[in-house]
Amino acid sequence: MDNINEAVSEKGKSLSGQSEVAGVNNPSAADDDENKGLVRKTETETEKEPESISGAGSDKDPSAAEVLTDKADSEKDGEDKDASPDSAELKIERREAKKKVVPPKPIGEEKYTVTSSPHIFGNNTVSKIMWTVSACLAPAGLAGIYIFGFSAFWVILSCLAGAVLSEYVWQKLNKKPVTIRDGSAFLTGLLLAYNLPPGIPLWAAFLGSAFAVIIVKHLFGGLGNNIFNPALAARGFLLMSWPDAMTTWWKPFQYKLQTDAITTATPLAMMKSGHLQEFLDSFPTVGKMFSALLWGSRGGCLGETCSVFLILGGIFLIYKKYIDWQIPAVFMGTVGILSLVFYNIGMKSPMDPISTLFFSLFSGGLVLGAFFMATDYVTCPITLRGRIIFALGCGVLTAVIRRWGGLPEGVCYSILIMNAFVPLIDSKIRTTVYGTSVE
């Protein structure tokens, strides 16, 4: 037995010696065995103890996951060392590009504007409205040329040229976008021409348009910022500067007689001077007088005489909803009612009430002012109640100036005076905010 035990012990020693020799002579094999064991341990710990992979908060020896992580980092470092400088710079650029915030791309090619309510959109533009109003005024201008002759055409052309050229030069000198195509300057010149006598000097018509565009419009900030109606303000400027030229009226159709210009008085001037009966006697019947007042066979400004075409143009603008019907209706209605009061109660009138009403409505520039000037978007109130108050004030002032003022016609100055009250009207007459209670 002793021999057997000694043999077994010697055999064990020999085996252990061989293993030590194998570990020394072949360390890679030992490492492989050790790595295999670690891998098996890693797989086992991954399945049983997932928290031990991170190694945080564990008192155990570093796990195989940490060993593998170190190995991956060493391999990555080896790759980084082998990488070229160009690839390193490319990686840096990619990291920097990821850090940058890329703004979101717009949906399609649309641009959105953030503004306060109300958000109301339509097909109407400034250019479309301006040219439409000018087109509605064109028939009355053609009628004026037919009534007073070709000199009226040159007055219209001078006013248009003065307005358009003034706006172009002003915007060029101030390095602003040229907006002569929107039609606002054209309309200003056209309205001024309609408020001038057919025989006014052409230089005065040109100067009046320049005053309207530069002084009244652009010095106040341009379109949408002017306080007063530019055409009426220019008419007032010309009337104060050259009153003789502004109050010389031509007799209708005098050019057919192949004579020099024959001057005459307007119907309102004849009433103001006490010669209304002479005007009435010039017509055989009352119907003839009504026809002359409607179709423009009377003295006056070249664009205000033909009331029929002005009314038709105004009705079209109301139909297109470019203007409100309340302003012309209240304006003309106030003048008519007060004229009945002033001329049939306050003084003796040679006309019956109906003739007085008709005369007060169509003998001056009331139709032109009520439909095309008092309804100006910029110089009239915003709210409907404010516009009614504005029109009422225009009517009262017109009737008062006609009756007691120094001028036979009061439409121009009544609108200008009420233009000054528009900011006050807008501040006092406001719409109720949606969602609030009305006391």
DRENNU-435719 format. One record per residue (C-alpha): residue in one letter; z, y, x; residue number from 1. Coordinates in steps of 0.02 Angstrom, whole numbers. Each point is the difference from the previous one (the first is absolute). Last residue first. Layout:
// DRENNU-435719
+------+--------+--------+--------+------+
| resn |     pz |     py |     px | resi |
+------+--------+--------+--------+------+
|    a |      Z |      Y |      X |  NUM |
...
+------+--------+--------+--------+------+
***
This chain:
// DRENNU-435719
+------+--------+--------+--------+------+
| resn |     pz |     py |     px | resi |
+------+--------+--------+--------+------+
|    e |   -980 |   4854 |  -3653 |  439 |
|    v |   -144 |   -107 |     62 |  438 |
|    s |     55 |   -156 |     92 |  437 |
|    t |    -75 |    -51 |    165 |  436 |
|    g |   -109 |   -153 |     33 |  435 |
|    y |   -163 |     92 |     29 |  434 |
|    v |     31 |    178 |     57 |  433 |
|    t |    -29 |    125 |   -140 |  432 |
|    t |   -145 |    118 |     36 |  431 |
|    r |     33 |    172 |     69 |  430 |
|    i |    -18 |    174 |    -70 |  429 |
|    k |    111 |    117 |    101 |  428 |
|    s |    -68 |    -26 |    176 |  427 |
|    d |   -180 |    -20 |    -60 |  426 |
|    i |     10 |    161 |   -101 |  425 |
|    l |     71 |     96 |    148 |  424 |
|    p |   -136 |    -66 |    117 |  423 |
|    v |   -133 |     47 |   -132 |  422 |
|    f |     60 |    179 |    -25 |  421 |
|    a |   -117 |     76 |    129 |  420 |
|    n |   -147 |    -88 |    -80 |  419 |
|    m |     52 |     85 |   -163 |  418 |
|    i |    -40 |    170 |     76 |  417 |
|    l |   -168 |    -61 |     66 |  416 |
|    i |    -46 |    -74 |   -170 |  415 |
|    s |     43 |    163 |    -90 |  414 |
|    y |    -91 |    101 |    131 |  413 |
|    c |   -167 |    -85 |    -27 |  412 |
|    v |      9 |    -19 |   -189 |  411 |
|    g |     46 |    182 |    -33 |  410 |
|    e |   -162 |     84 |    -50 |  409 |
|    p |    -19 |    182 |    -57 |  408 |
|    l |    103 |     64 |    145 |  407 |
|    g |    134 |    134 |    -12 |  406 |
|    g |    115 |   -110 |   -101 |  405 |
|    w |     58 |     26 |   -180 |  404 |
|    r |   -107 |   -115 |   -109 |  403 |
|    r |   -100 |   -101 |    125 |  402 |
|    i |    148 |     -8 |    120 |  401 |
|    v |    116 |    -60 |   -140 |  400 |
|    a |   -122 |   -133 |    -61 |  399 |
|    t |    -27 |    -68 |    175 |  398 |
|    l |    186 |      2 |     40 |  397 |
|    v |     42 |    -99 |   -157 |  396 |
|    g |   -137 |   -128 |     29 |  395 |
|    c |     44 |    -29 |    182 |  394 |
|    g |    184 |    -21 |    -46 |  393 |
|    l |    -44 |   -130 |   -131 |  392 |
|    a |   -110 |    -92 |    123 |  391 |
|    f |    143 |    -10 |    126 |  390 |
|    i |    126 |    -54 |   -132 |  389 |
|    i |   -121 |   -137 |    -55 |  388 |
|    r |    -27 |    -50 |    180 |  387 |
|    g |    187 |    -13 |     30 |  386 |
|    r |     20 |   -110 |   -152 |  385 |
|    l |   -137 |   -113 |     66 |  384 |
|    t |     78 |    -14 |    172 |  383 |
|    i |    -84 |     49 |    163 |  382 |
|    p |    -19 |    186 |    -20 |  381 |
|    c |   -165 |     92 |     38 |  380 |
|    t |    -60 |     69 |    167 |  379 |
|    v |    -49 |   -160 |     91 |  378 |
|    y |    -83 |    -96 |   -141 |  377 |
|    d |   -103 |    146 |    -66 |  376 |
|    t |      9 |     -4 |   -190 |  375 |
|    a |     21 |    189 |    -17 |  374 |
|    m |   -164 |     20 |     90 |  373 |
|    f |   -133 |   -112 |    -80 |  372 |
|    f |     39 |    -21 |   -184 |  371 |
|    a |    107 |    152 |    -42 |  370 |
|    g |    -79 |    120 |    124 |  369 |
|    l |   -179 |    -36 |    -47 |  368 |
|    v |     39 |      6 |   -187 |  367 |
|    l |    101 |    161 |     16 |  366 |
|    g |   -128 |     94 |    102 |  365 |
|    g |    -43 |    128 |   -133 |  364 |
|    s |    -72 |     15 |   -176 |  363 |
|    f |     23 |   -182 |    -51 |  362 |
|    l |    182 |    -21 |    -54 |  361 |
|    s |     45 |    177 |    -52 |  360 |
|    f |   -161 |     21 |    -98 |  359 |
|    f |     22 |   -161 |    -96 |  358 |
|    l |    177 |     47 |    -52 |  357 |
|    t |    -52 |    177 |    -47 |  356 |
|    s |   -148 |    -66 |    -99 |  355 |
|    i |    115 |   -118 |    -94 |  354 |
|    p |    128 |    138 |    -32 |  353 |
|    d |   -128 |    125 |    -67 |  352 |
|    m |    -73 |    126 |    120 |  351 |
|    p |     10 |    190 |      2 |  350 |
|    s |    175 |    -12 |     73 |  349 |
|    k |    141 |    121 |    -43 |  348 |
|    m |    145 |    -17 |    120 |  347 |
|    g |    165 |    -92 |     17 |  346 |
|    i |    -29 |   -116 |   -146 |  345 |
|    n |   -180 |    -58 |     12 |  344 |
|    y |    -30 |     26 |    186 |  343 |
|    f |    168 |    -53 |     73 |  342 |
|    v |     43 |   -142 |   -120 |  341 |
|    l |   -173 |    -76 |     -7 |  340 |
|    s |    -14 |     18 |    188 |  339 |
|    l |    168 |    -86 |     19 |  338 |
|    i |    -65 |   -152 |    -94 |  337 |
|    g |   -163 |    -10 |     97 |  336 |
|    v |     80 |     25 |    171 |  335 |
|    t |    131 |   -133 |    -36 |  334 |
|    g |   -132 |   -123 |    -61 |  333 |
|    m |   -108 |     27 |    153 |  332 |
|    f |    140 |    -40 |    122 |  331 |
|    v |     80 |   -136 |   -107 |  330 |
|    a |   -166 |    -92 |    -24 |  329 |
|    p |    -63 |     26 |    178 |  328 |
|    i |    166 |    -63 |     75 |  327 |
|    q |     31 |   -142 |   -124 |  326 |
|    w |   -169 |    -84 |     26 |  325 |
|    d |     53 |    -71 |    166 |  324 |
|    i |   -123 |     -3 |    145 |  323 |
|    y |    -91 |   -137 |     96 |  322 |
|    k |     26 |   -118 |   -145 |  321 |
|    k |   -185 |    -46 |     -4 |  320 |
|    y |     -5 |     56 |   -182 |  319 |
|    i |     94 |    159 |     45 |  318 |
|    l |   -127 |     36 |    137 |  317 |
|    f |   -141 |    -30 |   -125 |  316 |
|    i |     80 |    119 |   -125 |  315 |
|    g |      9 |    133 |    135 |  314 |
|    g |   -185 |    -17 |     40 |  313 |
|    l |    -44 |     13 |   -183 |  312 |
|    i |    111 |    154 |    -20 |  311 |
|    l |    -79 |     83 |    151 |  310 |
|    f |   -175 |    -38 |    -63 |  309 |
|    v |     37 |     79 |   -169 |  308 |
|    s |     92 |    150 |     73 |  307 |
|    c |   -153 |     73 |     86 |  306 |
|    t |     71 |    167 |     59 |  305 |
|    e |    124 |    -56 |    131 |  304 |
|    g |   -114 |    -43 |    146 |  303 |
|    l |    -91 |    165 |     31 |  302 |
|    c |    149 |    111 |    -37 |  301 |
|    g |    -21 |    107 |   -154 |  300 |
|    g |   -126 |     83 |   -114 |  299 |
|    r |    -61 |    -91 |   -154 |  298 |
|    s |   -126 |   -133 |    -52 |  297 |
|    g |    112 |   -139 |     65 |  296 |
|    w |    -32 |   -146 |   -118 |  295 |
|    l |    165 |      4 |    -94 |  294 |
|    l |     24 |    188 |     -8 |  293 |
|    a |   -180 |     32 |    -51 |  292 |
|    s |      9 |   -136 |   -133 |  291 |
|    f |    159 |     73 |    -74 |  290 |
|    m |    -80 |    173 |     -4 |  289 |
|    k |   -153 |    -68 |    -86 |  288 |
|    g |    111 |    -85 |   -128 |  287 |
|    v |     87 |    165 |    -35 |  286 |
|    t |   -166 |     74 |    -50 |  285 |
|    p |   -121 |    132 |     60 |  284 |
|    f |     77 |     10 |    173 |  283 |
|    s |      8 |    163 |     98 |  282 |
|    d |    116 |     70 |   -133 |  281 |
|    l |    141 |   -111 |     59 |  280 |
|    f |    -11 |     67 |    177 |  279 |
|    e |     -3 |    179 |    -64 |  278 |
|    q |    152 |    -38 |   -108 |  277 |
|    l |     97 |    -57 |    153 |  276 |
|    h |    -14 |    172 |     79 |  275 |
|    g |    187 |     36 |     16 |  274 |
|    s |      5 |     -6 |    190 |  273 |
|    k |     91 |   -167 |      5 |  272 |
|    m |   -115 |    -75 |   -131 |  271 |
|    m |   -152 |     54 |     99 |  270 |
|    a |     77 |    -73 |    158 |  269 |
|    l |     34 |   -164 |    -91 |  268 |
|    p |   -181 |    -10 |    -57 |  267 |
|    t |    -62 |     30 |    178 |  266 |
|    a |    -83 |    163 |     39 |  265 |
|    t |   -181 |     26 |     48 |  264 |
|    t |   -105 |     29 |    154 |  263 |
|    i |   -188 |     -9 |      6 |  262 |
|    a |    -69 |    -69 |    162 |  261 |
|    d |   -170 |     68 |     46 |  260 |
|    t |   -146 |    -36 |   -113 |  259 |
|    q |   -115 |   -148 |    -27 |  258 |
|    l |     59 |    -18 |   -182 |  257 |
|    k |     33 |   -184 |     29 |  256 |
|    y |    129 |     45 |    133 |  255 |
|    q |    106 |     80 |   -137 |  254 |
|    f |     38 |   -172 |    -70 |  253 |
|    p |    184 |     41 |    -24 |  252 |
|    k |     59 |    176 |     43 |  251 |
|    w |     81 |     10 |    169 |  250 |
|    w |    182 |     37 |     33 |  249 |
|    t |     77 |    117 |    128 |  248 |
|    t |    188 |    -31 |      9 |  247 |
|    m |     12 |    -95 |    165 |  246 |
|    a |   -114 |    118 |     95 |  245 |
|    d |    102 |    149 |    -58 |  244 |
|    p |    167 |    -85 |     36 |  243 |
|    w |    -39 |    -36 |    183 |  242 |
|    s |    165 |    -41 |     86 |  241 |
|    m |    113 |    -34 |   -149 |  240 |
|    l |   -131 |    -99 |    -94 |  239 |
|    l |    -52 |    -93 |    158 |  238 |
|    f |    179 |    -56 |     34 |  237 |
|    g |     26 |    -49 |   -182 |  236 |
|    r |   -158 |   -104 |      6 |  235 |
|    a |     60 |    -82 |    162 |  234 |
|    a |    165 |    -45 |    -83 |  233 |
|    l |    -96 |    -72 |   -147 |  232 |
|    a |   -106 |   -111 |    111 |  231 |
|    p |    146 |    -57 |    109 |  230 |
|    n |    118 |    -46 |   -144 |  229 |
|    f |    170 |     48 |     66 |  228 |
|    i |    135 |   -101 |     87 |  227 |
|    n |   -108 |    -92 |    126 |  226 |
|    n |     69 |   -164 |     66 |  225 |
|    g |   -115 |   -131 |    -74 |  224 |
|    l |   -151 |     45 |    105 |  223 |
|    g |     49 |     98 |    154 |  222 |
|    g |    169 |     56 |     66 |  221 |
|    f |     28 |    172 |    -75 |  220 |
|    l |   -113 |     82 |    129 |  219 |
|    h |   -132 |   -127 |    -49 |  218 |
|    k |    -15 |     40 |   -186 |  217 |
|    v |     30 |    182 |    -43 |  216 |
|    i |    -48 |     79 |    165 |  215 |
|    i |   -135 |   -115 |     68 |  214 |
|    v |    -84 |    -71 |   -155 |  213 |
|    a |     20 |    141 |   -126 |  212 |
|    f |    -27 |    139 |    128 |  211 |
|    a |   -159 |    -84 |     63 |  210 |
|    s |    -61 |    -14 |   -179 |  209 |
|    g |     33 |    185 |    -31 |  208 |
|    l |    -91 |     47 |    159 |  207 |
|    f |   -157 |    -93 |    -55 |  206 |
|    a |      4 |     81 |   -173 |  205 |
|    a |     27 |    171 |     79 |  204 |
|    w |   -146 |    -29 |    120 |  203 |
|    l |   -110 |    -45 |   -148 |  202 |
|    p |     29 |    165 |    -87 |  201 |
|    i |     56 |    -25 |   -182 |  200 |
|    g |   -141 |      4 |   -129 |  199 |
|    p |     38 |   -161 |    -95 |  198 |
|    p |    182 |     50 |    -25 |  197 |
|    l |    125 |   -119 |     76 |  196 |
|    n |    113 |   -133 |    -78 |  195 |
|    y |   -132 |   -139 |      1 |  194 |
|    a |    -28 |     34 |    185 |  193 |
|    l |    185 |    -29 |     34 |  192 |
|    l |     -6 |   -167 |    -91 |  191 |
|    l |   -150 |    -57 |    103 |  190 |
|    g |     79 |     52 |    165 |  189 |
|    t |    159 |    -95 |    -39 |  188 |
|    l |    -99 |   -152 |    -58 |  187 |
|    f |    -97 |     -6 |    164 |  186 |
|    a |    160 |     18 |    101 |  185 |
|    s |     77 |   -147 |    -94 |  184 |
|    g |   -157 |   -109 |      9 |  183 |
|    d |     70 |   -140 |    108 |  182 |
|    r |   -146 |     20 |    119 |  181 |
|    i |     67 |    161 |     74 |  180 |
|    t |    146 |    -95 |     74 |  179 |
|    v |    -18 |     33 |    186 |  178 |
|    p |    143 |    -85 |     92 |  177 |
|    k |    109 |    126 |     90 |  176 |
|    k |    -26 |     79 |    169 |  175 |
|    n |     62 |    172 |    -56 |  174 |
|    l |   -165 |     83 |     43 |  173 |
|    k |    -97 |   -142 |    -81 |  172 |
|    q |    106 |      5 |   -157 |  171 |
|    w |    -24 |    187 |    -20 |  170 |
|    v |   -186 |     -7 |     35 |  169 |
|    y |    -33 |   -137 |   -128 |  168 |
|    e |    110 |     78 |   -134 |  167 |
|    s |    -80 |    169 |     21 |  166 |
|    l |   -175 |    -76 |     -2 |  165 |
|    v |     33 |    -91 |   -164 |  164 |
|    a |     79 |    149 |    -90 |  163 |
|    g |   -121 |    134 |     60 |  162 |
|    a |   -153 |   -108 |    -32 |  161 |
|    l |     56 |    -43 |   -176 |  160 |
|    c |     37 |    183 |    -40 |  159 |
|    s |   -167 |     58 |     69 |  158 |
|    l |    -93 |   -135 |    -99 |  157 |
|    i |     84 |     50 |   -162 |  156 |
|    v |    -41 |    183 |     28 |  155 |
|    w |   -178 |    -45 |     46 |  154 |
|    f |    -20 |    -98 |   -162 |  153 |
|    a |     67 |    145 |   -102 |  152 |
|    s |   -138 |    108 |     74 |  151 |
|    f |   -125 |   -121 |    -77 |  150 |
|    g |     26 |     68 |   -174 |  149 |
|    f |    148 |     46 |   -109 |  148 |
|    i |    -17 |   -122 |   -146 |  147 |
|    y |    -98 |   -141 |     84 |  146 |
|    i |    107 |      7 |    157 |  145 |
|    g |    157 |     -1 |   -108 |  144 |
|    a |    -65 |   -150 |    -97 |  143 |
|    l |    -27 |    -92 |    164 |  142 |
|    g |    179 |     40 |     46 |  141 |
|    a |     65 |    -63 |   -167 |  140 |
|    p |    -97 |   -162 |     24 |  139 |
|    a |     74 |    -24 |    176 |  138 |
|    l |    184 |     12 |    -48 |  137 |
|    c |     14 |   -183 |    -50 |  136 |
|    a |    -85 |    -48 |    163 |  135 |
|    s |    127 |    101 |     97 |  134 |
|    v |    141 |    -88 |    -92 |  133 |
|    t |    -76 |   -168 |     45 |  132 |
|    w |    -22 |     53 |    182 |  131 |
|    m |    183 |     45 |     13 |  130 |
|    i |     62 |   -156 |    -89 |  129 |
|    k |   -102 |   -120 |    106 |  128 |
|    s |     49 |     86 |    163 |  127 |
|    v |    184 |     -1 |    -41 |  126 |
|    t |     -8 |   -183 |    -46 |  125 |
|    n |      6 |    -92 |   -165 |  124 |
|    n |     -6 |   -190 |      2 |  123 |
|    g |    182 |    -19 |    -43 |  122 |
|    f |    170 |    -40 |     72 |  121 |
|    i |    174 |     35 |    -64 |  120 |
|    h |    148 |    -45 |    109 |  119 |
|    p |    134 |    111 |    -72 |  118 |
|    s |     95 |    -17 |    113 |  117 |
|    s |     37 |     40 |    181 |  116 |
|    t |   -122 |    -41 |    138 |  115 |
|    v |    -33 |   -142 |    122 |  114 |
|    t |   -183 |     -3 |     46 |  113 |
|    y |    -86 |   -167 |     24 |  112 |
|    k |   -149 |    -39 |    109 |  111 |
|    e |   -121 |   -138 |    -46 |  110 |
|    e |   -101 |    -95 |    131 |  109 |
|    g |     51 |   -175 |    -50 |  108 |
|    i |    186 |    -18 |    -12 |  107 |
|    p |     65 |     96 |    149 |  106 |
|    k |     49 |    -99 |    154 |  105 |
|    p |    184 |    -13 |     34 |  104 |
|    p |     60 |     91 |    156 |  103 |
|    v |     19 |   -109 |    156 |  102 |
|    v |    173 |     17 |     75 |  101 |
|    k |     -7 |    -28 |    188 |  100 |
|    k |    116 |   -135 |     70 |   99 |
|    k |   -134 |   -134 |    -15 |   98 |
|    a |   -120 |    105 |    101 |   97 |
|    e |    130 |     20 |    137 |   96 |
|    r |     24 |   -188 |     12 |   95 |
|    r |   -189 |    -26 |      6 |   94 |
|    e |    -18 |    129 |    136 |   93 |
|    i |    134 |    -85 |    102 |   92 |
|    k |    -87 |   -167 |    -20 |   91 |
|    l |   -164 |     75 |     59 |   90 |
|    e |     87 |     74 |    151 |   89 |
|    a |     66 |   -172 |     44 |   88 |
|    s |   -172 |    -77 |    -24 |   87 |
|    d |    -76 |    126 |    117 |   86 |
|    p |    134 |    -28 |    131 |   85 |
|    s |    -49 |   -185 |      8 |   84 |
|    a |    109 |   -137 |    -67 |   83 |
|    d |     71 |   -129 |    125 |   82 |
|    k |    169 |     83 |      1 |   81 |
|    d |     -1 |     14 |   -189 |   80 |
|    e |    -45 |   -184 |    -15 |   79 |
|    g |    143 |    -48 |    116 |   78 |
|    d |    116 |    110 |    -98 |   77 |
|    k |    -57 |    -89 |   -157 |   76 |
|    e |     32 |   -169 |     82 |   75 |
|    s |    172 |     58 |     54 |   74 |
|    d |     34 |     63 |   -175 |   73 |
|    a |    -56 |   -167 |    -73 |   72 |
|    k |    116 |    -93 |    123 |   71 |
|    d |    144 |    113 |    -42 |   70 |
|    t |    -31 |    -32 |   -184 |   69 |
|    l |    -10 |   -188 |     32 |   68 |
|    v |    167 |      5 |     90 |   67 |
|    e |     76 |    104 |   -137 |   66 |
|    a |    -63 |   -126 |   -128 |   65 |
|    a |     73 |   -142 |    106 |   64 |
|    s |    172 |     68 |    -33 |   63 |
|    p |    108 |    105 |    114 |   62 |
|    d |    172 |    -82 |     13 |   61 |
|    k |    112 |      8 |   -152 |   60 |
|    d |    113 |    144 |    -48 |   59 |
|    s |   -118 |     61 |   -136 |   58 |
|    g |      1 |    179 |    -73 |   57 |
|    a |   -185 |     26 |     36 |   56 |
|    g |    -88 |   -153 |     72 |   55 |
|    s |   -158 |     36 |   -100 |   54 |
|    i |    -40 |   -185 |    -14 |   53 |
|    s |    182 |    -46 |    -38 |   52 |
|    e |    -15 |     67 |   -177 |   51 |
|    p |   -129 |   -134 |    -47 |   50 |
|    e |    128 |   -140 |     27 |   49 |
|    k |    -63 |   -169 |    -63 |   48 |
|    e |   -189 |      9 |      9 |   47 |
|    t |    -11 |    121 |    143 |   46 |
|    e |    142 |    -88 |     90 |   45 |
|    t |    -95 |   -165 |     -5 |   44 |
|    e |   -162 |     76 |     58 |   43 |
|    t |     90 |     92 |    139 |   42 |
|    k |     92 |   -157 |     55 |   41 |
|    r |   -164 |    -96 |      7 |   40 |
|    v |    -74 |    143 |    103 |   39 |
|    l |    152 |     -1 |    113 |   38 |
|    g |    -13 |   -185 |     29 |   37 |
|    k |   -183 |     13 |     40 |   36 |
|    n |     38 |    142 |    118 |   35 |
|    e |    131 |   -107 |     91 |   34 |
|    d |   -119 |   -146 |     13 |   33 |
|    d |   -135 |    114 |     63 |   32 |
|    d |    118 |     78 |    123 |   31 |
|    a |     48 |   -170 |     66 |   30 |
|    a |   -182 |    -45 |     19 |   29 |
|    s |    -33 |    163 |     86 |   28 |
|    p |    142 |    -34 |    123 |   27 |
|    n |    -87 |   -152 |     72 |   26 |
|    n |     74 |    -40 |    172 |   25 |
|    v |    172 |     65 |    -38 |   24 |
|    g |     17 |    -66 |   -175 |   23 |
|    a |    -79 |   -165 |     49 |   22 |
|    v |    123 |    -17 |    144 |   21 |
|    e |    143 |     31 |   -118 |   20 |
|    s |    -69 |   -126 |   -123 |   19 |
|    q |    -23 |   -127 |    139 |   18 |
|    g |    179 |     26 |     57 |   17 |
|    s |     63 |    -29 |   -175 |   16 |
|    l |    -98 |   -162 |     -9 |   15 |
|    s |     66 |    -59 |    169 |   14 |
|    k |    176 |     40 |    -50 |   13 |
|    g |    -19 |    -96 |   -159 |   12 |
|    k |    -69 |   -151 |     94 |   11 |
|    e |    146 |      7 |    121 |   10 |
|    s |    121 |      4 |   -144 |    9 |
|    v |    -85 |   -147 |    -84 |    8 |
|    a |      2 |   -102 |    161 |    7 |
|    e |    183 |     39 |     31 |    6 |
|    n |     43 |    -55 |   -175 |    5 |
|    i |    -93 |   -164 |     22 |    4 |
|    n |     83 |    -38 |    165 |    3 |
|    d |    170 |     32 |    -73 |    2 |
|    m |    -40 |   -115 |   -142 |    1 |
+------+--------+--------+--------+------+
***
